[in-house]
Amino acid sequence: MAAGPRDTTSLVMLTGWDATVLKNWELQDKTTYDQVVSMVNAALGALAAEFNGDWMTGLYSITDVPEVEYRVGVSNGFLPHTEYGLADAARAETEGHLLPILAYDRMLGWTWDYLQEARMSQLEADVADAIKDARDKRRVAILTRLLQNGDDSGAAKGLGSSGYSPGFATTAGSTSVDFVPPAWAGNTFTSTHEHYVGIAGGVFTKAVFTDAKDELREHGHEPPFEFVAGPSDESVIKGLSGFVPVAQSMVRLGSTQDVAVLSGAAEISGGYYIGTIEDFAVRIMPGVPRYYGFGWKSYGRLSQRNPLAIRVPKGASALNVVAMPNPKAANATCPIQNMMLYVKFGVGVKDRTNGTPRYVNSATWADGTPT
């Protein structure tokens, strides 16, 4: 992608345009503007379906509510019944935090002079480039939250002057929102409970997955689980004892070969399953840095029980990228002059127990930097 716009001034809306009027405007190759608009709309429609239906939706839910509140600590439980006495009333202890939200622009910057000389192939390339950038923005935002121990904060992230958006369960010294996970099946926890695990050695081992499974199960999350790692660690994970690979579409396997019932095909949004180990379906995801992994329980696409929540603008019900005019610019000379794409969203943790990041290159946790 070349840096910078073709030129910049104003932008136009895709909605409310008259198709007859647009047919009177043409590119150099005789493509009419209504065909360009149709192409942009089709690209954004496909992107919306992807953002609200691909495998990554097994990591998050969608909400326009800025706050999250959740149960913490140990409950009092039942007391012996007596004929005349009444047990003391009890209520759940709760804690809460905010979800971030930020707005992003992606300029296409088609000037009036340029459009008179443009070809559809160039505009298609520009739109494809912008769609790729939108995919990257969501992917990197999600992976960053998965591999970041510290809190998000500040007005610039939509959290005000004193709001915080913390990560998963971590010792009180690593967060401004102390978290005592609620007791489960006899397990009780303290504010020092840690899900960001550093492991010395420089390689994934079977014990990494065993421990991650135990971490999730002690909070009431049961198999099957999901695990995401980077391409640099794929071959190591495949070689672990107990790893079961996915069936390869180009290989005819014999009756003695166990295979995982997962699709090994790559998805548009990136990533592909390689197999299973210790009740985890392991997915390789571009952009996950070497030595890092993340395990969680997916409760289905866009389930409220998934570990993350994506906050969208008030009144919105889905994560969408839209074409819009620049509110700071004057009216455009022609209908699609200086178009831009716009999206507003933020990624935060919804269930602080449903996720366990792993870093296998040091006994001390360090945040990962996805690309």
Residue frames relative to the residue before (quaternion, step in Angstrom):
aa qw qx qy qz dx dy dz
M 1.0000 0.0000 0.0000 0.0000 0.00 0.00 0.00
A 0.3551 -0.7140 0.5614 0.2214 3.59 -0.91 0.92
A 0.4775 -0.6867 0.4668 0.2872 3.58 -0.97 0.86
G 0.7911 0.3547 -0.2474 0.4326 3.54 -1.18 0.62
P 0.5417 -0.6242 0.4566 0.3293 3.55 -1.24 0.44
R 0.5957 -0.5133 0.4477 0.4257 3.54 -1.30 0.04
D 0.6826 -0.3023 0.1503 0.6481 3.54 1.40 -0.42
T 0.2337 -0.8077 0.5257 0.1289 3.65 -1.10 0.37
T 0.2211 0.7158 -0.6578 0.0783 3.51 -1.25 0.71
S 0.8355 -0.1563 0.1321 0.5099 3.60 -0.12 -1.22
L 0.3398 -0.7376 0.5631 0.1532 3.49 -1.39 0.29
V 0.2668 -0.7794 0.5506 0.1347 3.55 -1.21 0.36
M 0.4990 -0.6478 0.4907 0.3010 3.55 -1.22 0.47
L 0.4302 -0.6738 0.5324 0.2784 3.55 -1.23 0.53
T 0.6789 0.4825 -0.3027 0.4633 3.60 1.10 -0.54
G 0.7927 0.3429 -0.2362 0.4453 3.56 -1.17 0.60
W 0.4850 0.6582 -0.4501 0.3590 3.59 1.20 0.18
D 0.3869 -0.7044 0.5509 0.2252 3.54 -1.15 0.70
A 0.4282 -0.7392 0.4585 0.2451 3.59 -0.54 1.18
T 0.6230 0.5489 -0.3497 0.4339 3.60 1.01 -0.73
V 0.6509 0.5064 -0.3107 0.4726 3.56 0.98 -0.85
L 0.6694 0.5173 -0.3056 0.4370 3.58 0.92 -0.92
K 0.6108 0.5645 -0.3562 0.4259 3.58 1.10 -0.60
N 0.6239 0.5504 -0.3363 0.4414 3.59 1.20 -0.39
W 0.6608 0.4449 -0.3012 0.5241 3.57 1.29 -0.17
E 0.0554 -0.8229 0.5652 -0.0194 3.57 -0.88 0.93
L 0.4203 -0.6282 0.5883 0.2874 3.47 -1.35 0.46
Q 0.7252 -0.4262 0.3060 0.4459 3.55 -1.30 0.07
D 0.7282 0.4208 -0.2422 0.4837 3.60 1.02 -0.76
K 0.5869 -0.6209 0.3303 0.4012 3.59 1.31 0.45
T 0.4073 0.6665 -0.5083 0.3626 3.58 1.21 0.30
T 0.3226 -0.7607 0.5308 0.1884 3.57 -0.84 0.97
Y 0.6414 -0.5682 0.3560 0.3728 3.54 -1.17 0.57
D 0.6040 0.5501 -0.3782 0.4354 3.60 1.06 -0.54
Q 0.6190 0.5237 -0.3435 0.4738 3.60 1.15 -0.54
V 0.6174 0.5268 -0.3385 0.4761 3.57 1.10 -0.69
V 0.6504 0.5157 -0.3086 0.4645 3.57 0.95 -0.92
S 0.6396 0.5242 -0.3188 0.4632 3.57 0.97 -0.85
M 0.6436 0.5244 -0.3152 0.4598 3.58 1.01 -0.81
V 0.6637 0.4959 -0.3035 0.4707 3.59 0.93 -0.90
N 0.6571 0.5156 -0.3106 0.4538 3.57 0.92 -0.90
A 0.6474 0.5157 -0.3203 0.4609 3.58 0.97 -0.83
A 0.6522 0.5169 -0.3134 0.4575 3.58 0.99 -0.85
L 0.6866 0.4719 -0.2870 0.4729 3.59 0.93 -0.87
G 0.6179 0.5429 -0.3426 0.4540 3.58 1.09 -0.66
A 0.6571 0.4970 -0.3039 0.4784 3.56 0.99 -0.85
L 0.6393 0.5231 -0.3234 0.4615 3.58 1.04 -0.78
A 0.6393 0.5250 -0.3257 0.4579 3.60 0.98 -0.81
A 0.6464 0.5080 -0.3184 0.4719 3.58 0.98 -0.83
E 0.6423 0.5217 -0.3139 0.4656 3.57 1.04 -0.75
F 0.6928 0.4921 -0.2785 0.4474 3.58 0.85 -0.99
N 0.7726 0.3278 -0.1692 0.5167 3.58 1.10 -0.57
G 0.7824 0.3127 -0.1910 0.5036 3.59 1.21 0.37
D 0.5743 0.6039 -0.3979 0.3835 3.63 1.19 -0.11
W 0.7649 -0.4019 0.2390 0.4431 3.59 -1.29 0.03
M 0.6177 0.5739 -0.3571 0.4019 3.61 1.06 -0.62
T 0.5631 0.5912 -0.3942 0.4218 3.59 1.21 -0.32
G 0.5506 0.5808 -0.3938 0.4521 3.58 1.30 -0.05
L 0.6279 0.5158 -0.3282 0.4817 3.55 1.35 -0.02
Y 0.8361 0.1845 -0.0424 0.5149 3.59 1.04 -0.62
S 0.2772 -0.6737 0.6436 0.2346 3.48 -1.47 0.06
I 0.4156 -0.6856 0.5374 0.2616 3.57 -1.31 0.20
T 0.1002 0.7908 -0.5995 0.0723 3.57 -0.97 0.83
D 0.2679 -0.7323 0.5927 0.2017 3.56 -1.21 0.49
V 0.5150 0.6232 -0.4099 0.4224 3.58 1.33 0.18
P 0.4022 -0.7677 0.4413 0.2327 3.61 -0.66 0.99
E 0.7593 0.3970 -0.2186 0.4669 3.60 1.07 -0.59
V 0.1888 -0.7323 0.6437 0.1171 3.53 -1.34 0.53
E 0.0285 -0.7828 0.6216 0.0078 3.59 -0.94 0.89
Y 0.0170 0.8221 -0.5639 0.0768 3.57 -0.89 0.91
R 0.5735 -0.6069 0.4506 0.3157 3.51 -1.31 0.58
V 0.0429 -0.7907 0.6106 0.0098 3.57 -1.07 0.76
G 0.7936 0.4059 -0.2394 0.3850 3.51 -1.38 0.18
V 0.6300 -0.5359 0.4338 0.3574 3.53 -1.39 -0.30
S 0.3327 -0.7345 0.5543 0.2062 3.59 -0.92 0.88
N 0.5932 -0.6123 0.4009 0.3354 3.58 -1.24 0.47
G 0.3532 -0.7634 0.4773 0.2543 3.58 1.12 -0.53
F 0.6611 -0.4948 0.3888 0.4086 3.53 -1.34 -0.05
L 0.2321 -0.7495 0.6064 0.1288 3.54 -1.21 0.68
P 0.6315 -0.5353 0.3794 0.4131 3.63 -1.14 0.45
H 0.4251 -0.6960 0.5253 0.2428 3.54 -1.02 0.86
T 0.0708 -0.7669 0.6352 0.0584 3.54 -1.15 0.74
E 0.6458 -0.5682 0.3465 0.3743 3.54 -1.15 0.60
Y 0.8188 0.2445 -0.1098 0.5077 3.59 0.86 -0.90
G 0.6749 0.5089 -0.3065 0.4377 3.56 1.07 -0.53
L 0.2777 -0.7269 0.6008 0.1833 3.53 -1.33 0.35
A 0.4852 -0.6480 0.5004 0.3070 3.52 -1.03 0.77
D 0.5591 -0.5832 0.4668 0.3596 3.56 -1.20 0.55
A 0.4746 -0.6548 0.5063 0.2993 3.56 -1.02 0.81
A 0.1055 -0.7902 0.6023 0.0419 3.55 -1.12 0.67
R 0.1134 -0.7814 0.6101 0.0654 3.55 -1.12 0.61
A 0.5596 -0.6105 0.4455 0.3401 3.53 -1.19 0.52
E 0.3736 -0.6677 0.5915 0.2543 3.54 -1.17 0.67
T 0.0861 -0.8087 0.5811 0.0301 3.57 -0.95 0.85
E 0.1391 -0.7357 0.6554 0.0994 3.52 -1.35 0.40
G 0.0602 -0.8275 0.5575 0.0298 3.58 -1.15 0.24
H 0.0715 -0.7731 0.6271 0.0626 3.50 -1.34 0.24
L 0.5087 -0.6381 0.4856 0.3134 3.57 -1.31 0.03
L 0.3642 -0.6841 0.5828 0.2445 3.52 -1.35 0.32
P 0.4389 -0.7083 0.4800 0.2744 3.62 -0.87 0.85
I 0.0107 -0.7699 0.6357 0.0549 3.54 -1.33 0.21
L 0.0027 0.7894 -0.6116 0.0532 3.57 -0.94 0.99
A 0.3363 -0.7226 0.5673 0.2071 3.55 -1.19 0.59
Y 0.0999 -0.7925 0.6011 0.0273 3.54 -1.08 0.81
D 0.1978 -0.7556 0.6146 0.1107 3.56 -1.13 0.77
R 0.0476 -0.7537 0.6519 0.0687 3.54 -1.27 0.49
M 0.2321 -0.8121 0.5247 0.1066 3.55 -0.21 1.30
L 0.2401 -0.7202 0.6298 0.1643 3.53 -1.14 0.74
G 0.1637 -0.8776 0.4450 0.0709 3.57 1.16 -0.64
W 0.2667 0.7539 -0.5554 0.2281 3.59 0.79 0.96
T 0.2394 -0.7887 0.5493 0.1372 3.61 -0.47 1.13
W 0.6588 -0.5085 0.3802 0.4036 3.54 -1.28 0.38
D 0.6543 0.5061 -0.3174 0.4637 3.59 0.93 -0.86
Y 0.6633 0.5120 -0.3164 0.4448 3.58 0.92 -0.88
L 0.6648 0.5366 -0.3140 0.4141 3.58 0.87 -0.93
Q 0.6040 0.5567 -0.3610 0.4415 3.60 1.13 -0.51
E 0.7516 0.3565 -0.1859 0.5230 3.57 1.22 -0.54
A 0.5146 0.6975 -0.3923 0.3079 3.60 1.28 -0.23
R 0.2592 -0.7072 0.6297 0.1903 3.50 -1.39 0.33
M 0.6320 -0.5634 0.3763 0.3763 3.54 -1.14 0.67
S 0.6161 0.5679 -0.3551 0.4145 3.59 0.99 -0.75
Q 0.6445 0.5109 -0.3277 0.4650 3.59 1.06 -0.69
L 0.6665 0.4961 -0.3020 0.4675 3.56 0.95 -0.87
E 0.6182 0.5330 -0.3391 0.4677 3.58 1.06 -0.73
A 0.6426 0.5171 -0.3212 0.4653 3.57 1.01 -0.80
D 0.6420 0.5231 -0.3223 0.4586 3.59 0.98 -0.84
V 0.6804 0.4802 -0.2904 0.4713 3.59 0.89 -0.93
A 0.6372 0.5185 -0.3319 0.4637 3.61 0.96 -0.79
D 0.6321 0.5297 -0.3226 0.4646 3.57 1.06 -0.77
A 0.6694 0.4956 -0.2937 0.4691 3.57 0.98 -0.87
I 0.6291 0.5222 -0.3344 0.4687 3.61 1.03 -0.75
K 0.6283 0.5234 -0.3300 0.4716 3.57 1.02 -0.78
D 0.6500 0.5116 -0.3164 0.4645 3.59 0.99 -0.80
A 0.6287 0.5263 -0.3361 0.4634 3.60 1.04 -0.72
R 0.6303 0.5197 -0.3310 0.4724 3.59 0.99 -0.80
D 0.6688 0.5063 -0.2981 0.4555 3.55 0.91 -0.94
K 0.6326 0.5447 -0.3428 0.4308 3.58 0.97 -0.82
R 0.6786 0.4663 -0.2981 0.4829 3.60 0.88 -0.88
R 0.6677 0.5212 -0.3126 0.4299 3.59 0.82 -0.99
V 0.6957 0.4649 -0.2835 0.4685 3.59 0.81 -0.97
A 0.6288 0.5345 -0.3424 0.4492 3.61 1.00 -0.75
I 0.6662 0.4919 -0.2995 0.4738 3.59 0.96 -0.84
L 0.6918 0.4747 -0.2902 0.4602 3.59 0.80 -0.98
T 0.6126 0.5532 -0.3535 0.4402 3.59 1.03 -0.71
R 0.6737 0.4792 -0.3056 0.4723 3.59 0.92 -0.86
L 0.6294 0.5452 -0.3418 0.4356 3.60 1.03 -0.70
L 0.7926 0.3289 -0.1394 0.4941 3.58 0.97 -0.86
Q 0.5921 0.5505 -0.3655 0.4612 3.60 1.26 0.34
N 0.3197 -0.7692 0.5280 0.1655 3.53 -0.67 1.14
G 0.7037 0.5116 -0.2789 0.4066 3.59 0.86 -0.92
D 0.5996 -0.5676 0.4385 0.3549 3.53 -1.34 0.33
D 0.3494 -0.6247 0.6367 0.2866 3.50 -1.37 0.36
S 0.0743 0.7955 -0.5978 0.0646 3.58 -1.06 0.69
G 0.6476 0.5677 -0.3824 0.3348 3.53 -1.34 0.17
A 0.6124 -0.5837 0.4078 0.3433 3.52 -1.21 0.67
A 0.6004 0.5892 -0.3600 0.4035 3.58 1.07 -0.67
K 0.7205 0.3841 -0.2320 0.5287 3.58 1.21 -0.45
G 0.5895 -0.6151 0.3517 0.3879 3.56 1.24 0.39
L 0.5577 0.6333 -0.3641 0.3942 3.58 1.25 0.39
G 0.5077 -0.6624 0.4173 0.3597 3.57 1.25 0.13
S 0.7105 -0.4701 0.3258 0.4099 3.54 -1.32 -0.22
S 0.8098 0.2364 -0.1137 0.5248 3.59 1.14 -0.46
G 0.5072 0.6596 -0.4230 0.3588 3.59 1.22 0.18
Y 0.1491 -0.7807 0.6018 0.0781 3.56 -1.22 0.57
S 0.1302 -0.7464 0.6455 0.0959 3.51 -1.26 0.59
P 0.1252 -0.8461 0.5158 0.0493 3.60 0.01 1.28
G 0.5465 -0.6026 0.4735 0.3376 3.51 -1.37 0.10
F 0.7692 -0.2982 0.2560 0.5038 3.54 -1.12 -0.72
A 0.7663 -0.3512 0.2408 0.4812 3.56 -1.31 0.05
T 0.1529 0.7746 -0.5959 0.1470 3.55 -0.83 1.04
T 0.6487 -0.5340 0.3633 0.4025 3.55 -1.15 0.52
A 0.6487 -0.5784 0.3359 0.3631 3.56 -1.06 0.81
G 0.6294 0.5627 -0.3376 0.4163 3.58 1.09 -0.58
S 0.6947 0.4766 -0.2663 0.4683 3.59 1.25 -0.33
T 0.7758 0.2674 -0.1423 0.5535 3.60 1.25 -0.07
S 0.4256 -0.6787 0.5336 0.2713 3.56 -1.24 0.48
V 0.6882 0.3854 -0.2661 0.5541 3.60 1.30 -0.06
D 0.2416 -0.8042 0.5277 0.1284 3.56 0.13 1.32
F 0.0974 -0.8102 0.5779 0.0035 3.55 -0.99 0.88
V 0.0722 -0.7429 0.6653 0.0152 3.52 -0.83 1.13
P 0.3445 -0.7596 0.5018 0.2293 3.63 -0.25 1.17
P 0.5348 -0.6256 0.4482 0.3488 3.59 -1.01 0.72
A 0.5623 -0.6068 0.4446 0.3435 3.55 -1.08 0.74
W 0.0211 -0.7977 0.6026 -0.0107 3.56 -1.14 0.70
A 0.8693 -0.0820 0.0317 0.4864 3.54 -0.89 1.06
G 0.7692 -0.3542 0.1807 0.5003 3.55 0.92 0.94
N 0.6045 0.5348 -0.3642 0.4646 3.59 1.23 -0.19
T 0.0504 -0.7763 0.6278 0.0264 3.57 -0.89 0.92
F 0.2101 -0.7999 0.5587 0.0621 3.55 -1.13 0.70
T 0.2948 -0.7252 0.5903 0.1968 3.53 -1.34 0.20
S 0.6731 -0.5004 0.3591 0.4094 3.56 -1.29 0.05
T 0.6073 0.5299 -0.3675 0.4641 3.59 1.28 0.08
H 0.3934 0.7323 -0.4770 0.2856 3.59 1.28 0.04
E 0.1395 -0.8403 0.5238 -0.0033 3.58 -0.74 1.12
H 0.1396 -0.7921 0.5909 0.0620 3.56 -0.91 1.00
Y 0.6118 0.5040 -0.3595 0.4924 3.61 1.26 -0.16
V 0.0292 -0.8617 0.5029 -0.0608 3.51 -0.05 1.36
G 0.1674 -0.7611 0.6218 0.0777 3.53 -0.86 1.09
I 0.0618 -0.7983 0.5987 -0.0235 3.56 -0.92 0.98
A 0.3645 -0.7354 0.5289 0.2158 3.59 -0.72 1.03
G 0.5547 0.6427 -0.4416 0.2904 3.56 -1.22 0.41
G 0.3668 -0.7852 0.4447 0.2264 3.59 1.09 -0.55
V 0.7592 0.2787 -0.1975 0.5540 3.62 1.23 0.09
F 0.5046 -0.5984 0.5206 0.3410 3.53 -1.26 0.45
T 0.0869 -0.7694 0.6313 0.0448 3.54 -1.12 0.77
K 0.6689 -0.4741 0.3676 0.4389 3.56 -1.26 0.19
A 0.6147 0.5742 -0.3434 0.4177 3.58 1.08 -0.74
V 0.5634 0.5909 -0.3888 0.4269 3.61 1.14 -0.56
F 0.7099 0.4478 -0.2511 0.4821 3.56 0.91 -0.94
T 0.6135 0.5447 -0.3473 0.4542 3.59 1.05 -0.72
D 0.6857 0.4820 -0.2782 0.4691 3.55 0.91 -0.95
A 0.6340 0.5263 -0.3294 0.4610 3.60 1.01 -0.78
K 0.6274 0.5284 -0.3266 0.4697 3.58 1.03 -0.79
D 0.6628 0.4944 -0.3085 0.4702 3.58 0.89 -0.90
E 0.6230 0.5585 -0.3376 0.4313 3.58 1.01 -0.77
L 0.6991 0.4546 -0.2666 0.4831 3.57 0.97 -0.82
R 0.6699 0.5242 -0.3074 0.4265 3.57 0.91 -0.89
E 0.6469 0.5346 -0.3452 0.4201 3.61 0.98 -0.68
H 0.6835 0.4257 -0.2879 0.5183 3.59 1.30 -0.11
G 0.6515 -0.5597 0.3073 0.4096 3.57 1.24 0.29
H 0.5359 0.5809 -0.4293 0.4372 3.59 1.23 0.22
E 0.1433 -0.8278 0.5415 0.0325 3.57 -0.62 1.14
P 0.6269 -0.5522 0.3870 0.3903 3.61 -1.19 0.53
P 0.5469 -0.1017 -0.8197 -0.1364 1.48 -2.40 0.79
F 0.2999 -0.7475 0.5719 0.1560 3.53 -1.24 0.63
E 0.3401 -0.6984 0.5874 0.2268 3.53 -1.40 0.17
F 0.0359 -0.7779 0.6271 0.0160 3.55 -1.17 0.64
V 0.1068 -0.7896 0.6023 0.0477 3.54 -0.93 0.91
A 0.0121 0.7785 -0.6253 0.0527 3.55 -1.02 0.94
G 0.5686 -0.6300 0.4243 0.3158 3.56 -1.29 0.23
P 0.6891 -0.4977 0.3385 0.4036 3.59 -1.25 0.39
S 0.6278 0.5674 -0.3436 0.4073 3.61 1.05 -0.70
D 0.7305 0.4021 -0.2308 0.5014 3.59 1.18 -0.48
E 0.3878 0.7623 -0.4590 0.2404 3.60 1.26 -0.02
S 0.7074 0.4764 -0.2912 0.4335 3.59 0.72 -1.02
V 0.6232 0.5371 -0.3417 0.4543 3.60 1.06 -0.70
I 0.6710 0.4955 -0.3002 0.4627 3.59 0.88 -0.94
K 0.6412 0.5379 -0.3233 0.4416 3.58 0.98 -0.81
G 0.7130 0.4712 -0.2558 0.4519 3.58 1.11 -0.63
L 0.4869 0.6890 -0.4286 0.3232 3.59 1.24 -0.03
S 0.5598 -0.5813 0.4747 0.3512 3.55 -1.20 0.61
G 0.7913 0.2824 -0.2289 0.4917 3.56 -0.89 0.96
F 0.5112 0.6303 -0.4322 0.3932 3.60 1.25 -0.04
V 0.1360 -0.7799 0.6089 0.0506 3.57 -0.93 0.98
P 0.3063 -0.7960 0.4885 0.1841 3.62 -0.45 1.12
V 0.5416 -0.5670 0.4925 0.3776 3.54 -1.31 0.26
A 0.5620 -0.5709 0.4666 0.3749 3.55 -1.24 0.42
Q 0.3082 -0.7511 0.5566 0.1764 3.57 -0.90 0.90
S 0.4979 -0.7048 0.4225 0.2770 3.55 -0.77 1.08
M 0.7313 0.4160 -0.2378 0.4855 3.61 1.12 -0.56
V 0.6707 0.4642 -0.2909 0.5001 3.58 1.30 0.11
R 0.2558 -0.7357 0.6056 0.1629 3.59 -0.96 0.87
L 0.2091 -0.8207 0.5258 0.0790 3.57 -0.43 1.27
G 0.4810 -0.6607 0.4983 0.2896 3.55 -1.16 0.65
S 0.6813 -0.5252 0.3359 0.3836 3.57 -1.27 0.31
T 0.6704 0.5047 -0.3083 0.4482 3.61 1.19 -0.37
Q 0.6006 0.5747 -0.3562 0.4267 3.60 1.25 -0.09
D 0.2746 -0.7426 0.5887 0.1626 3.57 -0.70 1.10
V 0.0196 -0.7891 0.6140 0.0016 3.58 -1.00 0.83
A 0.4848 -0.6547 0.4987 0.2962 3.55 -1.18 0.64
V 0.3972 -0.7115 0.5297 0.2352 3.57 -1.02 0.82
L 0.4083 0.6610 -0.5034 0.3782 3.54 0.44 1.33
S 0.4700 -0.6500 0.5072 0.3152 3.55 -1.21 0.40
G 0.2663 -0.7796 0.5494 0.1396 3.54 -0.80 1.01
A 0.4856 0.6751 -0.4306 0.3506 3.58 1.26 0.05
A 0.4775 -0.6652 0.4969 0.2875 3.56 -1.06 0.77
E 0.3231 -0.7323 0.5671 0.1944 3.56 -1.10 0.73
I 0.6761 -0.4953 0.3491 0.4191 3.56 -1.26 0.42
S 0.7004 0.4821 -0.2717 0.4507 3.56 0.94 -0.89
G 0.6085 -0.5777 0.3416 0.4233 3.57 1.28 -0.06
G 0.7291 0.4309 -0.3131 0.4298 3.54 -1.09 0.70
Y 0.0160 0.7785 -0.6260 0.0424 3.53 -1.23 0.60
Y 0.4919 -0.6477 0.4958 0.3044 3.53 -1.14 0.67
I 0.1888 -0.7769 0.5876 0.1245 3.55 -1.12 0.70
G 0.7659 -0.2942 0.1975 0.5365 3.61 1.17 -0.36
T 0.4672 -0.6618 0.5089 0.2913 3.55 -1.30 -0.33
I 0.0778 0.7604 -0.6439 0.0335 3.52 -1.29 0.52
E 0.8559 0.0013 -0.0267 0.5164 3.59 -0.94 0.92
D 0.7068 -0.4890 0.2395 0.4516 3.56 0.94 1.02
F 0.5786 0.5436 -0.3966 0.4610 3.59 1.23 0.36
A 0.2704 -0.6751 0.6562 0.2011 3.53 -1.12 0.77
V 0.2095 -0.8256 0.5180 0.0788 3.58 -0.44 1.23
R 0.0916 -0.7900 0.6062 0.0069 3.54 -0.80 1.11
I 0.2820 -0.7243 0.6049 0.1732 3.54 -1.03 0.84
M 0.0725 -0.8208 0.5659 -0.0266 3.56 -0.72 1.12
P 0.4239 -0.6855 0.5259 0.2717 3.60 -0.73 1.00
G 0.7402 0.3957 -0.2957 0.4561 3.56 -0.99 0.80
V 0.5789 0.5342 -0.3941 0.4735 3.59 1.21 -0.30
P 0.3933 -0.7458 0.4761 0.2497 3.63 -0.59 1.05
R 0.6526 -0.5181 0.3887 0.3933 3.52 -1.26 0.49
Y 0.8057 0.2800 -0.2618 0.4517 3.54 -1.22 0.79
Y 0.6779 0.4899 -0.2977 0.4603 3.62 1.21 -0.15
G 0.0570 0.7704 -0.6345 0.0256 3.53 -1.25 0.60
F 0.1429 -0.7792 0.6042 0.0860 3.55 -1.26 0.35
G 0.1216 -0.7980 0.5891 0.0370 3.56 -0.86 1.04
W 0.1061 0.7921 -0.5934 0.0958 3.56 -1.05 0.80
K 0.4244 -0.6402 0.5671 0.2976 3.52 -1.39 0.15
S 0.1933 -0.7669 0.6021 0.1094 3.56 -0.70 1.09
Y 0.2154 -0.7866 0.5699 0.1004 3.55 -0.87 1.00
G 0.7323 -0.3720 0.2179 0.5272 3.57 1.25 0.36
R 0.6740 -0.5177 0.3469 0.3968 3.53 -1.26 0.37
L 0.8619 0.0110 -0.0768 0.5010 3.52 -0.83 1.16
S 0.3098 0.7610 -0.5116 0.2514 3.59 1.17 0.51
Q 0.5205 -0.6445 0.4712 0.3029 3.56 -1.07 0.77
R 0.6547 0.5115 -0.3133 0.4599 3.60 1.23 -0.31
N 0.4553 0.6754 -0.4576 0.3566 3.60 1.24 0.03
P 0.6496 -0.5907 0.3145 0.3608 3.60 -1.10 0.61
L 0.7789 0.3094 -0.1632 0.5205 3.61 1.00 -0.73
A 0.1581 -0.7303 0.6457 0.1573 3.52 -1.37 0.21
I 0.2217 -0.7358 0.6227 0.1473 3.54 -1.02 0.83
R 0.2469 -0.7726 0.5726 0.1197 3.54 -0.68 1.15
V 0.1047 -0.7803 0.6163 0.0204 3.55 -0.90 1.02
P 0.6940 -0.4807 0.3073 0.4392 3.64 -1.17 0.28
K 0.6641 -0.5206 0.3691 0.3894 3.53 -1.21 0.59
G 0.7934 0.2697 -0.2312 0.4942 3.56 -0.85 1.04
A 0.6006 0.5496 -0.3672 0.4498 3.59 1.23 -0.28
S 0.2206 -0.7880 0.5630 0.1162 3.56 -1.15 0.62
A 0.7663 0.2349 -0.1431 0.5807 3.59 1.27 0.02
L 0.4821 -0.6278 0.5239 0.3149 3.54 -1.31 0.34
N 0.1151 0.8120 -0.5565 0.1332 3.58 -0.39 1.22
V 0.2809 -0.6933 0.6354 0.1912 3.52 -1.25 0.63
V 0.0939 -0.8174 0.5679 0.0228 3.58 -0.80 0.97
A 0.3951 -0.6381 0.5909 0.2958 3.53 -1.35 0.32
M 0.0648 0.8254 -0.5511 0.1039 3.55 -0.81 0.95
P 0.5239 -0.6167 0.4694 0.3533 3.58 -1.23 0.33
N 0.5017 -0.6105 0.5132 0.3349 3.54 -1.24 0.42
P 0.3535 -0.7688 0.4843 0.2225 3.63 -0.43 1.09
K 0.6545 0.5142 -0.3130 0.4576 3.61 1.24 -0.28
A 0.6624 0.5318 -0.2935 0.4385 3.56 1.29 -0.25
A 0.5352 -0.5967 0.4867 0.3475 3.55 -1.30 0.32
N 0.7117 -0.4240 0.3178 0.4612 3.58 -1.27 0.02
A 0.4718 -0.6817 0.4874 0.2741 3.54 -1.08 0.74
T 0.5548 -0.6055 0.4567 0.3421 3.54 -1.24 0.46
C 0.7951 0.0666 -0.0186 0.6025 3.57 1.05 -0.77
P 0.7288 -0.5247 0.2235 0.3789 3.59 -1.10 0.65
I 0.8088 0.2542 -0.1564 0.5067 3.64 0.86 -0.73
Q 0.3019 0.7713 -0.5051 0.2426 3.55 1.22 0.43
N 0.8768 0.0027 -0.0238 0.4803 3.55 -1.00 0.93
M 0.1215 0.8091 -0.5557 0.1476 3.55 0.81 1.02
M 0.0290 -0.7784 0.6248 0.0532 3.57 -1.20 0.54
L 0.3609 -0.6872 0.5826 0.2410 3.52 -1.34 0.35
Y 0.1156 -0.8006 0.5880 0.0013 3.54 -1.10 0.79
V 0.0814 0.7704 -0.6305 0.0492 3.55 -1.09 0.79
K 0.0963 -0.7809 0.6156 0.0451 3.56 -1.09 0.71
F 0.2956 0.7430 -0.5502 0.2404 3.56 -0.62 1.13
G 0.0845 -0.7716 0.6238 0.0912 3.54 -1.32 0.16
V 0.2999 -0.7570 0.5596 0.1543 3.56 -1.12 0.69
G 0.0862 0.7913 -0.5997 0.0820 3.56 -0.79 1.05
V 0.5622 -0.5872 0.4617 0.3549 3.55 -1.30 0.26
K 0.2546 -0.7684 0.5732 0.1275 3.56 -0.92 0.98
D 0.7856 0.1292 -0.0517 0.6029 3.60 0.83 -0.99
R 0.2848 -0.8155 0.4837 0.1410 3.57 -0.29 1.26
T 0.6309 0.5050 -0.3461 0.4766 3.59 1.27 -0.06
N 0.6950 0.5100 -0.2636 0.4328 3.59 1.15 -0.59
G 0.7179 0.3514 -0.2972 0.5224 3.53 0.54 1.19
T 0.0275 0.7972 -0.6023 0.0320 3.55 -0.97 0.84
P 0.2081 -0.7925 0.5651 0.0964 3.59 -0.33 1.27
R 0.1544 -0.7874 0.5940 0.0584 3.56 -1.11 0.77
Y 0.0503 -0.7608 0.6470 0.0078 3.54 -1.11 0.85
V 0.1455 -0.8702 0.4695 0.0335 3.56 -0.22 1.30
N 0.5975 0.5846 -0.3675 0.4078 3.60 1.18 0.34
S 0.7845 0.1278 -0.0942 0.5995 3.59 1.27 0.09
A 0.5076 -0.6384 0.4829 0.3187 3.55 -1.15 0.60
T 0.6804 0.4194 -0.2733 0.5352 3.59 1.30 -0.23
W 0.4554 -0.7004 0.4784 0.2705 3.56 -0.77 1.04
A 0.0216 0.7472 -0.6642 0.0033 3.56 -1.19 0.74
D 0.5281 -0.6517 0.4373 0.3241 3.58 -0.88 0.91
G 0.3716 -0.7109 0.5516 0.2285 3.55 -1.11 0.73
T 0.2738 -0.7478 0.5852 0.1526 3.55 -1.24 0.55
P 0.2104 -0.8032 0.5444 0.1191 3.63 -0.10 1.22
T 0.2403 -0.7590 0.5867 0.1481 3.56 -1.23 0.47
